[in-house]
Every structure is written in C-alpha cells, then in structure tokens.
Amino acid sequence: MMSRADRTVLSEWWWTVDRALLASLVGLMVIGIILCLAASPAVAARLNIPDPFHFVNRQVLFLIPAAVVMIATSFLSPRTIRRTCVVVFGLFFVLLLATLVFGPEVKGARRWLTIAGITVQPSEFIKPAFVILAAWLFAESTKRPEMPATLFAFLLLGSVLGPLVKQPDFGQSLLICLVWASLFFLAGLRWIWMVGLAGIGAGGGFIAYMTVSHVQKRINRFINPDSGDTYQIDAALNSFRSGGWFGTGPGEGTMKRMLPDGHTDFVFAVAGEEFGIILCLIILALFAFILLRSLSRASKESDPFTRFAITGLALLFSLQASINMAVNVHIAPAKGMTLPFISYGGSSLISIAFGMGMLLALSRKRPGAAALARLSEGHGDARRGESLARPVSPPPAAVAEPA
C-alpha cells in the first residue's frame, strides 16, 4: 500500500488521479475482452480463420500497449500534453494525407495505411490531439483576445475536415465538428455564430447527401428501410429481441453469426443478445458516469485550457459511444464508428487510450497549484491589510508666510 507521506512519482500519481474514473475505464476494457470472446469466434468461422480466438488474441495484444499508453499519459503535466499533441497531430496529419495517395480502397474509402505490417487509421490518432489543440486555441482566445486564436481554430478545423471528407469519412467529420463547436460555444460563442455554423453544417450534410452515393443510400435506408438492404440493422435489432432482459447466455447467441461486423461496429448488439439489456444498461451507465464525472471535474477548474480540454476529451469519448449505440438500436444512420474500449480494433483502442490518459492527467488533483494559489491570495490579502493598517501621516504643517 502506498502512503500519502510517500513522495515518489507513483505514489503522488495514485493519490491525485481520479480513481473512480480510472476504474470505470478499466471496467470498459474488461467488458470489451468478454464481448470479444463472445463475438469473434463467429466472425473467424465466417472468414475461414482456423483459430476461433484469432480476434480475441489480437484484441488482448492491442490492449496491453493501450493500457501502457493510458497510464503513461496520465502522468503528464498540462504543458507536456500540449507539446506532445503538437507532435502527434503533425505526424498523423502527414499520414492522413498519405492515405489519400497510398491507402488501399476499402468499400469506396481510403482510411488506412499499412506500416511495417501493421494497419493504422491516422484519423483515430488525430482526434484526441485535435481536441487538445482546439482547447488550447480557444483558451488563448479567452485569455488574450488580441491574438487571432479563433482564426487559427477555424484553420485547424478546416485542415482536418478536408482530408476526412476526401477519404471520405463523414462519421469522423461529424464527430470532430460536434466537439469543436461545443468548445467554441464554451469559449463564449455568440448565438449568431451558432446559427451560422449550424447552417453551414446542414448545408454540408445536404451536399454530401446529394453528391456521395453511399451517404445517400445510408440515409435513405434509415428513413425508409424498404429502399435498400438493411441486413445488419435487422440482425442487430433481432439480437436485442432474442436476448431480452437477461440474455441467452455466454456463447449461446445465434444472431451474431449473421452480423458481419459483430466484433466491431455491432458488438453492442452481441452484448444485448448474449448478456441481455442488463449489460447494455451497465455499459451505458459507465459511459454516462465517465462523461458526468469529467464534466464535474472540468467545472471546478480555473484554468481555461484544462477546463476546455477535459470537456472536449469527455465529449469526444461519449459522443462516439452514443453514435455507435444509436446505430445499433436503429435511431441513427449507420456510421461505421467503434464503441470505445469495447469494439475490436488496434488503432481505435490505442488512440482512445491516449485520449483517456490525457483526461486522467488533466483531471488529477493538483494540491501544489492550489496551495500556491492560496498562498498568493494570502500574500495579496496581507498586503492589502498592511496598507489599510498603516497609519496615515498627517499633512505637513503650513509654513507661515512673512507678513
């Protein structure tokens, strides 16, 4: 057991990190392994992979570095986080541009690169770094209005949206826009700007619907299921019906054999079939707790950057989870977005771990900073008290003028 009197780095981290938040994230990781055990054998059989636990082994293999990344990142200071994200954003922005040229085309999109035999999705790693940089710029705009930080925030958004739309990846584009607009609103956005941005977003969605065939098909299928193939959505809904409240039992599900993406985009449906609505509500409660806990911590921060960064990372995490679960229960069009820490995928797992590590780092208690602030306030009060208590010297006596 680590004592509060212990001054080592590890002990200081343990007593300052939000342990309830950390436990919730670890809980999602454990649930992810359990659901991968349930969903992946059916996918391996459908793909004629001899090892039924091929995806489970790979998920655990990715989970180890993801856990290391999350814990290591949670030790960083806010200044180090900003500097790290500048490097991460620059590196993966170059890789994001490279996907447009060298990336293989899968289902009409170029989103992945193969580097040294490892498939990487650069957009996954750009998201948390983008949130930190946007929070930094908006914080600077509130502290120093004379700086063109808001203009740079617009340029940052445009630089990321351009390659994402070109891939195309409208799900990630929507997610980034929602988080960026939320930070802009927190930074003091005027209502006229909000109306304008909403109009631009609606116009962009309409243009995508009219010009991109697969976007039009997905929205049409969502509005009118009879207009196209709804095989996966129908199988997902049947999974929830089959599972009921308590599920069919581990390994007893049958609908998962009909879900091509049962280990990735539709793992929530597998959870509903084999473990029931009870587990689905537990997963939903964990995501809600992480969001509310993070927002509560952000509201207590006096530093604008820390407040914006915690809020942005929590929104990025929870919005991605909400979109995935909404697609599974057919209250949103299909997006191809993973469920954080639960869906299979190396890039998604490690990038989310990086983002949550920064969230843990920024939400840590900083007794030294608080004590310094109280000390400075105390010195200020003492100086003010000293000036009030100092006796006022009487005015010099008037010198009588000679008659």
Stockholm file with secondary structure:
# STOCKHOLM 1.0

chainA/1-403         MMSRADRTVLSEWWWTVDRALLASLVGLMVIGIILCLAASPAVAARLNIPDPFHFVNRQVLFLIPAAVVMIATSFLSPRTIRRTCVVVFGLFFVLLLATLVFGPEVKGARRWLTIAGITVQPSEFIKPAFVILAAWLFAESTKRPEMPATLFAFLLLGSVLGPLVKQPDFGQSLLICLVWASLFFLAGLRWIWMVGLAGIGAGGGFIAYMTVSHVQKRINRFINPDSGDTYQIDAALNSFRSGGWFGTGPGEGTMKRMLPDGHTDFVFAVAGEEFGIILCLIILALFAFILLRSLSRASKESDPFTRFAITGLALLFSLQASINMAVNVHIAPAKGMTLPFISYGGSSLISIAFGMGMLLALSRKRPGAAALARLSEGHGDARRGESLARPVSPPPAAVAEPA
#=GR chainA/1-403 SS CCCTTCCSHHHHHHHHSCHHHHHHHHHHHHHHHHHHHHHHHHHHHHTTCSCTTHHHHHHHHHHHHHHHHHHHHTTCCHHHHHHHHHHHHHHHHHHHHHHHHHSCCBTTBCCCEEETTEEECHHHHHHHHHHHHHHHHHHHHHHCTTSCHHHHHHHHHHHHHHHHHHTTCHHHHHHHHHHHHHHHHHTTCCHHHHHHHHHHHHHHHHHHHHHCHHHHHHHHHHHCGGGSCCHHHHHHHHHHHHHTTTCSCTTCCSGGGGCTTTTTTTHHHHHHHHTHHHHHHHHHHHHHHHHHHHHHHHHTCCSHHHHHHHHHHHHHHHHHHHHHHHHHTTSSCCCCCCCTTTSCCHHHHHHHHHHHHHHHHHTSCCHHHHHHHHHHHHHHHHHHHHHHHSCCCCCCCCCCCCC
#=GC SS_cons         CCCTTCCSHHHHHHHHSCHHHHHHHHHHHHHHHHHHHHHHHHHHHHTTCSCTTHHHHHHHHHHHHHHHHHHHHTTCCHHHHHHHHHHHHHHHHHHHHHHHHHSCCBTTBCCCEEETTEEECHHHHHHHHHHHHHHHHHHHHHHCTTSCHHHHHHHHHHHHHHHHHHTTCHHHHHHHHHHHHHHHHHTTCCHHHHHHHHHHHHHHHHHHHHHCHHHHHHHHHHHCGGGSCCHHHHHHHHHHHHHTTTCSCTTCCSGGGGCTTTTTTTHHHHHHHHTHHHHHHHHHHHHHHHHHHHHHHHHTCCSHHHHHHHHHHHHHHHHHHHHHHHHHTTSSCCCCCCCTTTSCCHHHHHHHHHHHHHHHHHTSCCHHHHHHHHHHHHHHHHHHHHHHHSCCCCCCCCCCCCC
//
